[in-house]
Amino acid sequence: MNPHLWTIHEFRQHLLAREISAEETVRHFLHRIRQHDPQLHAYIHVSDAAVAQARQIDERLAQGLPVGPLAGVPVAVKDLIDTVDMPTTYGGVHLADRRPTRNATVIDRLRDAGAILIGKTNLHEYAYGTTNENPHYGRARNPWNRAKIPGGSSGGSGVAIAAGLALAALGTDTGGSIRIPAALCGHVGLKPTFGLVSKAGVFPLAESLDHVGPMVKSVRDAALVLSVLAGPDPNDATSVRVPPRAYDSVIPHARPRVGVPRSFFFDKCHAGVAQVVQAALRTLQENGFDLVEVDLPSAHQVPDMQNAIISSEALFVHEPMLKAHPEQYGEDVRQRLEAGYEIRGHQVVAAMRFRQRFAAEVREVLEEVDVIATPTTPITATDVGQQKAHIRAQEVLVRAHLTRYTNPWNLTGLPAITLPCGQAADGLPVGLQFVGPRFGEMKVLGVALAAEAILPWNPVAPDYR
């Protein structure tokens, strides 16, 4: 058996049929981590309690006792999220010796559902970057080509899924940090509506933009994990009270109406990525999707406006450490934080007002279509260490350009999912993104589920199958 190739749903079928035990599964994944992670740098810390926790699941099954929906599932957790029984470094060294005294809310919810936390994953330092080239814990490598970045900031979680080193993972997303690595590593990543999943116990990057969500092999797995994570939390001031939803009961959306804003979301897109996404959209259209061209005229302003907010909020979080120990930051993150001093108050006010106008603009479009479709990233994974790329003879900065199609949905707080839609000429995965209305997760998941059936994909990289 090769449980690292299974989805969560497939694993659950084998577990409940007693064809494999939770302990066997965890040992299988721990062996794969020992075998492959020295080259990939997906993990910062691996649990020494996972086997014992898996045994407890097996004992409950043997006694005929009920188990949770994620019972025995090996889950990797981005090391931005507090865990009592494992170190939490936030990808930096200022707080590396700190040991949380309580779990993040999402950790408690995973454990209550029976998940086995197999380890803490690598990330771009303090989640402030898109390449996952961490100077303290190693540069994470893309399993599809180890000379390439996995994307970030949740890069270690992306690597863990694509290399078969976990069945599910948690990431955080401030400007695309779940969806970028999911797209570059070739699997599913979901950023829920802002406030749907608690951030209590998650180190902030920019509080008004931060989200927590699942990174998994399939859309149905994303729905299942979201069902476990979602719900109000009195410990998170941004948590929103919405009625519980059984997201795992989602069914494929029949004949979805999909808005395609070509003017911005195919602008400054690498020709190879655009070709793959457009081919995927044509295939979806041939199989019942109704594609409608829509316009988001203000989208071109999003990068500057988003930058004003994230720079200001990140500096607010980091200024005490930045003043006390600037030398402990990696150069790229330190420079980004210091650039926050250049943002003026009127720029932040302008960005906040733009945010409201842009949200209204998007809302009008989503009244006419079920979802909006875009490429997830405008480029495939670049070389480790590469700072610039060329798109149609125009030079762009890799780190900033990777967020071009993802950060509008952090600014608006809307749910967005990425799923693989093919390979570019360089052999690397390309992601297709669907965005829906506020708290429209069932709609987004339903459209993505229908698309996934039409665009089949093996999310585990070839060398790791």
N, C-alpha and C positions, 0 to 999 in steps of 0.2 A: 504493500500500500504506500501511496505517496500523498499523505494528507496536506503537504505544502501546496499541492496543485488544486485542492478543493476550495470551494466557497464555504462560507459559514453554514449555509443550508445543507450542503452535501456532507460536511463534517457532522452536523447534528443528526442526520439520518443514520450515518454509520455508528455514531456514539449510542444513540437510543436503541439501535438494533444489536448493540453489544458486539459489533464487529471490530471495534477498536476501543481502547480505554482512553480516558483523559490523560492518565500518566504516560501511556505509550506516545500519545500525541505530543505532549510537552517535551518528553525526552527527544523525540524526533526533531522538534524545532530547536531545542538547545544544541543538539549535535550539528544541525545545519548552521547555526550561528557560529559555533566554534570553527566550523569548516570554512565558511565563506566571509564572515565579517571582518577578519583581519585585512582583507583586500577592499572591503566596501565601506567600512566605518559607519555603519547604520546605527550602532548602539554605543551609548556612553556607559551604560550600566546594565548588566544582566542579572535578573532576579536569582537569588539562591533559595527562595521559598516556593518557587513555582511548582516543583515536583510534589511537594507535600500538599499544596493547595489542590493540585489535580487529583491526588489520592482521595481527598475528602469528597470530591465530586463522584469518584468511582464508588466510594462507600455509600453515598446516598442512593446512587442508582442500584447498587446491589441490595439495598434494604427496601427498594421500591418507593423511596421518598421522592417528592417532586424536586425538580431542578429548574433553574432559571433559563431564559431563552438564549443566554450566551454561555451556558454551562460547559466548562472545559475548553473554551475558545482561547487560544493564545493571542493576547492583544499587546501590541507595542504602544507605548505612550510617549509622546513628545516630552522632552525633559524641560519643558516650560511649565509643566503641570505638577502640582505638589503631590507627593506620595510619602506616607509615613515610613513605609518599610524599605524604601529605596532612596538613595541620594537624589536631590533635585538641584541641578547646577544652573539652570536657565541658559545653558550654553556659554556661560562666562565663568570668570574666576573670582569676581568680587565676593560672591555669595556661595562659593563652591563647598565650603565647610558647613553651611547651614543645613539643618535637618528639620523638615517641616514637622510641626506637632499635630497637624491634622491633614487629612486628605482633601484634595479638591473635590467639589461636589460630584463632578463627572466620574471620578475614581470610585467614590462610594456607590454610584449608580451602576458602574460596570461590575463591581464586586457583588453587589446585591443580585445582579443578573447571572452570577456564576462565572464571569470571565476570569481567566488566569492572566495576570499582568506579568508578561515574560521579561520585560525590560524597558528602559528609558532610552529614547532615540535621540540621535544627534540632530542639531539644528544650527541654522545660521545664528551667530552670537546674539543673544537676547532677542532672537526672532527678527532682527533688523536687517534683512537682506534676502536675496532671492536665489543665491547660488549654493548655499550650504558649504562654503569653504571656511570651515571653522578653524581658527589658528590655535585653539586650545585642545580640541578633541578630534582633530583630523578632518581632512576634506572628504566628505561623503562622495561616493562614486556611483554613477548610474549603471545598474546591472545590464542594460542593453549595450553599453560601451563604457568600460571603466575609465576611459580617457575623458569622458564627458561628465558634466555636472548633473546632479539629479533634480536641480531646482530647489527652491527653499521658500520660506524658511523651514518648513516641515520636511526637509529632505531625507532625514534618517527614516522617518515613517514611510515615505514614498519608496525608499530603497528596500525596506523590510517587506513591503507587499510585493514589489516586483521581483525580488530575489527569493521569495518563498521563505522568509524568516519570521513571519507572523501571519495569522489569518485575518487580522484586522489591526488597525492602528488609529490613534487619535492624533489630529493635527490642530493647529490654530491658524487663523487666516485674518490678516489685517489689510492686505492689499492683493491677496492671491495665494497665500502661503500654504493652503491645502491644495488648491486647484493647479498651481504651477507644477509642483513635484508630481502630482498625480498624472498630469498631462505628459510631462517629460519622461516619466517612468512607465507610462502606459497602463494606468488602471483608473478606477473610479474614485472621485473625491467630491465631497458635498460640503458646501458652506451653507448652513441653515439661515433662516431669517434672524436678523439681529435680535437678541434677547430670548430666543427660543431655547437655547442651551446655556446653562449656567457657566459663568466664567469665574465663580468664586474659587480661589485657590490656584488661579492661573496668573502667572506674572504678566503684567500688562505691557504692551508696546504702545498702543494708542487706544484708550478705553472706549472711545466712541466709534471705533472701527473694528475692534477685535471680535472674533467669533471662534467657537470650538466646533469641530465636526469630525465625521468619520472618513477614513481612507481605507478602501476595501477592494475586493476583486470584482464585485458585481453590484448592479443597482439595487437588487433585492437585499443584498447584505447591507448596503447603505441605509435602506429603509428600516431594517431590523435594528441596527445599532442606533439610529436616530430615535426609534421608539423607546429605547432604554435611556438615552441621554436627555431627551426633551422634557421640559416641564419647569414650572416656576420654582424659584429658590429665594427665600428671604435673605440669604447671605450675599446675594448679588443685586445691587441697586438697579442694574440695567435689565434684570430678568423681567419678562413680560408674562402676565397671567393669560394663558389661552387654554381652551378646553383640551384635555388629552386626546391624542389621535393615535390610532393603531396604524402607524405608517407601514408596518410590515404586511398589512393587508392590501397594499396598493396593487392595482391591476393595470395592464398596459392601456394607455390612452388611445382610444379609437379615433383615427383621422384628426390628429391635432392640427391646429392652425398655428403656424410658426412664423414669427416675424424675423426677417433677415435685414439688419441695418448695414448694407454693403458700404455706404459712403465712408463710415469711420472704421468699422471693424474689419474691413479688408484693406484699408489704407495702411501703409507701412508694415504690411504683412509679407513675409518671405514667400516668394512665388511657389516654392515647394509645399509649404504649409497651406497656402490658399488653394492650391490644386487639390490636395487631399480633402480638405474640408468641403470644397465645392462639389467634389465627386461624391462625397458622403451625403451631402444635402440632395443631390440629384437622385441618388439611390433611395433616400427616404421619400422623396417626392414620388418616385415610381412605385412605392409601396404604401401609398395612401396619405402621406403627410401633405398638408396644404401649405405651401411656402408663399409668403407675402412679403414684398419689399417694404420696409418701414424706414423712418428717418428719425434720428436722434441728433438734431443740429447742434446741441450744446456739448455733445460727448467729447469733442476735441479739447474742451477746457478742463476736463476731469483731471488729467495728470497734474497740472499746476495747482489746482484747488485741493486735490487730495494731499499733495505734498505739503501745503501750508498747514493742514490739520495734523497729519502724522508727525511732521517735524516738531511742531509745537508740543503736542501731547507726549511724544517720546522724550523730548528734552525735559519736560516737567517731571517725568518718572526718574530720569537718569541724572539730573543735574547734581544731586549730592554726591553720587559716586564719581561723576565726571570731574567734579572739582577736587575731590579727595584723592582719587587714583586714576588719572587719565591714562597712565601708562599700562594699566591692566586691560584696557580694551584693545582688540585688534584694530589695525589702522583704518580699515574701511568703515567700521561701525563708529569709531571715535570721530572720524571726519563727518559722517552723516549726522551724528548728534551735535557736533559743534556748528554745523550748518543751520541748526535750529535757531541759533542766536541771530541769524540774519532775517528771520521771519518777523514782520512787524504786526502789531495788533490789528491795523486796518486790513491787512491781508487775511488774517484769520476770520475777521468779521465778514469780509467779502466771500471767503470760502464757505462759511456757514450759510450765508444767504443763497449762494449758488447751489449748495446742497439741496435746499428746499425747492428751488426752481427746477433743478435737474430731476429730482424725485417726482415732481408733478409731471414733467415731460415724459418720463418713463411710464408713469402710471397711466397716462392717456394712451400710450401705445399698447400697454397690456390690457386695456379695456377692449381692444380690437383683436388681439391674438391671445393664444393660451400661454405661449412662452416666446422669448427672444433667443435666437441662436447666433453664436459667434464662434470663431476659433478660440480656444482657451489661451494659447500663447501665440505670438506672431512669429516665433522661431522655434526650431527644435533645440534639444540640449546642445549647448556650446562646449568647447573644450574647457577643462579645468584650468583656471588661471586666465582665461580669455576675458578681456574687459570690453572689447568693442566688436561689433558685427556690421556687416554691410547688407542693406536691403535695397535692391534696385539702385545701386551705386551711392546710396546714402548711408553715412556712418551713424550708428546708434550705439548707446551704452547698454550693454547686455543687462546689467542689474536693473536698470530702470525700465528698459523696454519690455522685459518679461511680464510686467504688471499691466501693460497697456489695455488689455481686454478683460482683466479681472478686477481692477480696482474700482471701476464704476459701481460695482455691486456691493462693495464695502461702503462706499460713500452713501448709497441709497439703503443699505441694509437688507437687500432682497436675497432670496434663496437662489443659489446657483450650483449647478452640478457639472462636472466634467466626466466624459467617458471617452475611451479610445475610439478613433474612427478610421485608423489606418496608419501606414508607415510612409514617411517621406522617402525621397530618393537616397538619402543617407542611411536608410535602414532604421531610423529612430521613430518612436511613436509620435503621433499627432493627436491632440485632444479637441473634442467638440464640446462646447459649453451651452447649456440651456439655463435661462434665467426666467423666474416666474414672479408673480405678484407676492406682496407681503403675506407671510404665512400660507403661501401656496405650495408648500412642500409636496402635498399629495399630487398636485398637478405636475410639478416639475419631475417628480419621481415617476409618475405614470408615463409622461412623454419620453423620459430617458429609458424606461423599461421597454417601451415599444421600439425605440431606436436601437437599443442593445440587441434585440432579437433580430434586427435587420442587418446590423453591422457586427457580426460575431468577432471575438478577439480573445486570445489567450494572454492574460495579464502577467504571467510569469515569464521573465526574459528567457530566451532560448538556452543560454548556458546554465540555467539554474532549474531546468525542468527535470 
